[in-house]
């Protein structure tokens, strides 16, 4: 079996998938050819949890109420240019690159993380380190190519030592994210981690309290799950994350 599929299936096992095979005997010469094993062959719906009930409802400000003329920006590139020139908070002083977000401007699924790390600050792209690799694998496990989603963060510049963004830093950047949501018009939003969920939902609930419900963000269903970086620290969170992303995937099919 090719190494990439062994890696993929190991990831499925860690996420709680069933019927995982990491090795197989060589087929007999007269055996019929077997279809390739890969993401398209994985039944992510098997054992998927039911879609939970409603949670919080958050209304987005009208575009003309976002401030700083953001409502007049009609493309994600225009927002990226505005972010690149932004000095609204102290994070601008230490950045190498701003990280406005990337992906399909008409994505059905939008992912929101906390903020850039060192790799993201160096490249200007979101989720490019180990956590990004894991995120790409998770998306693939539900049949969604990474390039088909839009990925953004609450703050667009790296906080020092990757600390949690301060309230004023998140508040300064949140209008950019809100305008991105308005322009992308996703069918589902997946909030990655407590910081992203708190910023979007405006509460001080724990991650556990925010999970297990389908919230509404500007009329868009929003599901909360763990940040991929947290999964690298605690593999026990991979199974609940697998459930969360399958809930989001089911919402896309509605």
N, C-alpha and C positions, 0 to 999 in steps of 0.2 A: 504494500500500500504506500503511495507517495507520502513523504514526510508532512506535506501541508495538510493532508486529510487526517493523518494521525494527530497533528496538533489541533485541528478543528474538532475532532471527536473527543479528544481529551477535554477541550473547553466545554463541550456539551455535557460531559460527565460531571464537571465541576459545577455547571449551572443546574444540575439536577435532571438532565435528560435521561431517558430510559433506552434500553436496548442498544448499548454502546459497544462497539467492537473495535479494538485497537490493533488487532492482528488477525490474519486468516491464513489457513493452509492454502497451498497452491492448488488451483482447480485441476481436476483430471482433464486429460487431453480431449476427451469427448464431451466434457461438460459444456452446457450452453453459456454463452457470454453473459456476464452479469452487468447491470447498469452501473455507472460510476457512482461512488458514494461521495456525497458533498452536501452543501447547504440546500440544494433543491430537493434532495431526497429525505431531508429531515422533516418529520411531521411535528411542527411546533405546537399544533393544536392539541396533541395528545396529552391529556391531563391538565390542560390549561384551566386556570381558575375562572369562575364566572365573573362577568363585569360587575363591580360593586356599585353601590348606590351613590347618590350625589353628595358632594362635600360643600366646600365654600364656593361662593360666587363673587367674582371680582369684575367690576366694570372698568373698561379702559377709557381714559379721557378722549374726547374728540380730538382729531389731529390738530385743530387750531388751538387747543388748550395744552399741548405738550410743552410749549415754551421754546424760546430761542429759534423760532421759525422752523422747527423740525417737521411740523405738519406740512410744510411746502415741499419737503424732499420726497421725490416720487420713485427713487430707485435705491436699492441696497448699496450700490456704488457711491451714491451721493452721501448716504449715511456714513460709509467707510471714510470718505474724504473729510467729513465733518469730525469724525472721531480722531482722525490722524492729526488734526489741528487743535484738538481739545486740550485745554489746561484748566478745566473746571475743578479739579481736585489735586491733592498732592501726589497722586500716583503718576501723574504726567512727568514729574521730575526725574524719576529713576528708570523710566522705560527705555528699551531699545526699539521696540516696535509696538504699535497698537495692534490689538487683535479683535477686529470688529465682528468676525464671524465668516463662515463660508458655507457654500453648498448651493442647492437648487433654489433659485428665487421663487419658484412656485411649488416648493416642497409640501407634501401632504403631512409629513412629520417634522416637527421642529424640536430640537434638543437644546436645553439651556443648562449650562454649568455655572460654576462659581466665578472663576476668573483665570487668566493665563498663569501658567507656571514658567519655569526657566526655558524649557524647550519652545513653548509658545511665544514667549517674549523674544526669543532669538530668531524665530521664523515668521512671526506675524500670523500664524495659523493656529486654530484651536485644536486641542486634543491630538497632539502629535507624538507624545511620549508613550510610555508603557500603558498608561491609562487610556490613551487614544487607540492603541492597538487592541486593547481589550474591548473598548467601545465598538470598534469596527467589527470584531468577532461577534459581539452580542447582536448587533444589527443584522449581520449575516445569518445568524441562527434563526431569525424570524423572517428571513427572505427579503431583507431590505438592504440594498447596496448603500454604502455610506454616501456616495455621491448624489443619491436621490433625496437626502434629507438636508435640512439647514441647521447648522450648529452655531450657537452663540453663547455668550457668557453674560453674567450680571454686570461685571466690570470689564472694561476693554483694555486695561493696563494691569501689569503684574503687581500685586501687593508685595512688599518686601518680605523675603523669607517665606513666600507663599502663605502668609497669614490670611485669616479671614478678612474680607473687606470691611472697613469701618462703615457705620451707618451713613456718614456724609458722603463717602466714596460711592456706595451703592446708590444713594439718592441722586448723585450727580449723573450717574450712568444710566439709570433706569429709563429715562425718557428715550434714549437710543433704542433700548431693547423693546420698549412698547411700540415705537414706530416700526421696528423690524417685524414685529408680530403683525401689525396692521398691513404691511406691504406683502409679506409672505402669504398671509391668510391660510395658515396650516389647518388641517383637519384635526390634528391632535398635537398637544405639547407634552413632552416628557421632561420633567424637572429632575436634574441629576444632583442629588444631595440636599442637605438641609438648608444651606445658604441660598441656593437657587429657589427652593420652595418658599422660604421665608420672604425673599424679595418679591416673588411673583404673587404670593397669596397674602402678604402683608400681615402675617401673624407671628406669634412667638411659640407656636406649637412645636412639639418635638417631631422628628422625622417619622417616628412610629405613629404619631397621631395624624400626620398628614398623609401617610400611606393608607391604602385600603379604601380609597374613595375616588370618585371621578369629580374633580373640581371643575369649575367653569372660569376661564380667563378670557374676558372679552368675548364670551360666547363660544370659546374653543375648549373642548374637553382637555383637562390637564391631569396627568398622572404623575405622582411623585415616587421616586425610587432612590436607591443609593448611588453615590458618585462612583464611577469606575475605580478611582484611586483608593476609595475605601475598601473595595473588594480585593484589591491587591494586599491590603493590610489584614483584612479579616475575611478569609474564604467562606466563613459561615453565612455571610450575607449574599452569596451568589445565588442561592436557591430562591430567596424572596425577591431578588432582583429579576431573576428569570420569570417569576410569576408576574411581576409588575410590567415588564416589557411585553409579555404576552397579552396582558390586559390592554395596553396601548395598541398592540397590533390588532386585536379584535375590534377596537374602536375605529380603526382605519377602514375596516370592512363594512361598517354600518352604512 
